[in-house]
C-alpha cells in the first residue's frame, strides 16, 4: 500500500522536473552565436553607397537589389527587359558566389519591374537561371533608378 502511494508521487516528481527543472534555455545561446556581417566590394565602398551589397546573418545571405548594369558601367545594358534581366541575374550570380553562396542556394527572390507588362518577357529570361529548383518569388511594378526596367534582390543559404 505504501509503495503504491509512492509511485504516483514519483511520476509527478519526474514530470515536474522535466517541465520545470531540467529544461535548458537554448534561445539565448542561439542569439549570441549568430553573427551579422555587412559585405561590400572595394568598388562598392568607393562609391559610398548608402547600403551594403549583401548582409550575412548566420547561414543566410541577403543581397541588396541589383539592376542590369555591367560592372563598371554607369547605365543599364541596352535592348530591353530580357537583356537587363539576364545582366541582373548575372550580377546576382556573381555576388552570391563572391559571398559564399550560389544560385542553387537561393530560397527567395524579389523582382521589381519598371513596367509590370514586362512580366512574361522577364520570366522567359529569369527561368533560365533557375531551371529546376525555383525559389519563392514576389514581383511587382515600381519606379526604378537609372531608368532600369528591372531590379532583383535575393536571399540564399550560405554553405
C-alpha positions in Angstrom: 0.0 0.0 0.0 2.8 2.4 0.9 4.6 1.5 -2.3 1.5 2.2 -4.4 1.2 5.7 -3.0 4.9 6.5 -3.7 4.7 5.5 -7.4 2.3 8.4 -8.3 4.4 10.8 -6.3 7.5 9.6 -8.1 5.8 10.1 -11.5 4.6 13.6 -10.6 8.2 14.5 -9.4 9.7 13.2 -12.7 7.2 15.1 -14.9 7.7 18.3 -12.8 11.5 18.1 -13.2 11.2 17.6 -16.9 8.9 20.5 -17.4 10.3 22.9 -14.8 13.6 21.9 -13.5 15.8 20.4 -16.3 14.8 22.4 -19.3 17.7 24.4 -20.8 17.1 27.7 -22.5 18.9 27.5 -25.9 17.2 30.6 -27.2 19.7 33.0 -25.5 22.6 30.8 -26.6 21.4 30.8 -30.2 21.0 34.6 -30.3 24.6 35.1 -29.0 26.1 32.8 -31.6 24.5 34.3 -34.7 26.9 36.8 -36.4 25.9 39.6 -38.8 28.4 40.7 -41.5 27.9 43.7 -43.8 29.6 42.9 -47.1 30.7 45.0 -49.9 33.4 45.0 -52.6 36.1 47.7 -52.6 34.5 49.3 -55.7 31.1 49.4 -53.9 32.8 51.0 -50.9 34.4 53.7 -53.1 31.0 54.6 -54.4 29.9 55.4 -50.9 26.5 53.8 -51.5 24.1 54.1 -48.5 23.7 50.3 -48.4 25.7 47.1 -48.3 25.8 44.8 -51.3 24.9 41.9 -49.1 24.4 41.0 -45.4 25.2 37.6 -44.0 23.2 36.6 -40.9 24.2 33.2 -39.7 23.9 30.8 -42.7 21.7 33.2 -44.7 22.8 35.8 -47.3 20.6 38.8 -48.1 21.5 40.6 -51.4 20.5 44.2 -52.0 18.7 44.8 -55.2 20.8 44.7 -58.4 19.9 46.1 -61.8 21.1 45.1 -65.3 24.2 47.1 -65.3 27.6 45.7 -66.3 30.2 46.1 -63.6 31.9 49.5 -64.0 29.3 50.9 -66.4 27.2 53.9 -65.5 23.9 52.8 -67.1 22.0 49.6 -67.7 22.5 47.4 -70.7 20.5 48.2 -73.8 17.9 46.1 -75.5 15.0 46.0 -73.1 13.8 43.7 -70.4 15.4 40.5 -71.4 19.0 41.7 -71.7 18.5 43.7 -68.5 17.1 40.6 -66.7 20.0 38.5 -68.0 22.6 41.0 -66.8 20.8 41.5 -63.4 20.8 37.7 -62.9 24.5 37.5 -63.9 25.2 40.2 -61.3 23.2 38.3 -58.7 25.1 35.1 -59.5 28.5 37.0 -59.2 27.5 38.4 -55.8 26.3 35.1 -54.5 29.5 33.4 -55.4 31.7 36.3 -54.1 30.0 35.9 -50.7 29.9 32.1 -50.4 26.7 31.0 -52.0 25.3 30.2 -55.4 22.1 30.3 -57.5 21.4 26.7 -56.3 21.1 28.0 -52.7 18.7 30.8 -53.4 15.4 30.4 -51.5 13.6 33.7 -52.2 13.8 36.5 -54.8 12.0 39.7 -55.3 11.7 41.2 -58.8 10.8 44.8 -59.2 9.7 45.8 -62.7 9.6 49.3 -64.1 6.7 48.2 -66.2 4.6 45.3 -64.9 3.6 44.5 -68.5 7.2 43.2 -68.9 6.4 40.3 -66.6 6.1 37.5 -69.2 9.3 38.5 -71.1 11.2 38.8 -67.8 10.1 35.3 -66.8 11.5 33.8 -70.0 15.0 35.0 -69.1 14.7 34.5 -65.3 13.7 30.8 -65.7 17.0 30.1 -67.4 18.8 30.8 -64.2 16.6 28.5 -62.1 15.9 25.5 -64.4 14.9 23.1 -61.7 14.7 24.3 -58.1 12.9 27.6 -58.4 13.0 29.9 -55.3 9.9 31.6 -53.8 9.4 34.9 -55.5 7.5 38.2 -55.4 7.2 40.5 -58.4 5.7 44.0 -58.6 5.9 47.2 -60.6 7.8 50.2 -59.2 9.8 53.3 -60.4 13.4 52.2 -60.6 16.7 54.2 -60.5 18.9 54.7 -63.6 15.9 54.1 -65.9 16.2 50.4 -65.2 13.5 48.0 -66.3 14.2 45.5 -63.5 15.8 45.2 -60.1 16.3 41.9 -58.4 17.2 41.0 -54.8 17.7 37.5 -53.4 18.1 35.6 -50.2 20.2 32.5 -50.2 21.8 29.9 -47.9 25.5 30.1 -47.3 27.5 26.8 -47.1 
